[in-house]
Amino acid sequence: MTLTVDGYRFDFPLAVEAYKFDETDRSRDNYHGVQQLKAVDMMVEFPKCYLWVEIKTYDDLQVFDADAVCPNCGSVVNHRQWLKRNLIRKYRDTFLYRFCEKKLDKPILYVCLLNFDPALLTFFKKELSQGIPTGKPNPKRWNRSLLEKMHLIVTNEAGWNRNLNAYGTCQFVG
């Protein structure tokens, strides 16, 4: 199954289903109809798990080096904090969507595909690990987790093709 989303072409030979999850076209079957919630870019179902894929590409990675003034509103913006909050919210809101769809019946792998160097990928992996409760924060009360620690994956194209190639391949096509 081949899918092109946000400038990347993916090939998932063993997928049961793959589609753009953050659909904005009201005429499409995958359109959510809820504007208040965020959603990951792509949903891929395999026989034993789901891949939730969020894609972010930046032309200028220097925006992550310092705070900047937003040209639209004049406020100071910390791009690292903004992206961290955005990636966390995408996961949590998608979890809510899938809960309502009764589609939380398999393990979830949350993949953040970013066009960053390894140091920035490591930074965001650490930040997201602190922002998304992984495992069972209270084993006495929680029967299941929101996300297993090892299922939070922050990678770039090369890392995907090296470490996630059992699920499929990824190629930037622009």
C-alpha positions, 0 to 999 in steps of 0.5 A: 500500500503506497501513500503520499502525505506532506511531501513523503511517499510511504510504502507499507506492504503489510498494512491492512489500511493506510490513510491520511488521518488529518483529513480536511476535505469534508467529502472524504470518508476519513474527515472527522468533523471536529475542528476543536481537536488536532489529529496526526497526519497519517494512520496505518493499521497492521495486523498487530499494531497501529502506526500514528504518524505526525510529519513536520518539515522545516526549511530553516532549522535555525528557528529552533535556536532562539525565541523569535518574534511572530510576524503576525501577532508580535508575540515572542515565540519559542519554536521548540516549546510550540512544537513540543506542545503541538506534537503532544496535543496531536497524540492526545487528541488522536487518542480521543478520536480513536477512543470514540471510534473504538479503535484502541484495540492494538498497541500504538506506535506514535512516530514523529517524522521530523527533518531534524539532525540526531541531536534535535531528534534526541531533544524532542524525544526527551521532551515528548517523553516528559509530556505524554504519560507512558506506561502506567503512571498509577498501576493500582488504578490504570488498567492500560497505558496511553502509550508504552515508552518504547512506542514513542519514536522520534525520527527522520527519514534515514532513521525511519528506513533504518529502524522502521523498515519492518513496517515500510519505507519512507522517501521525501519526494518534496 
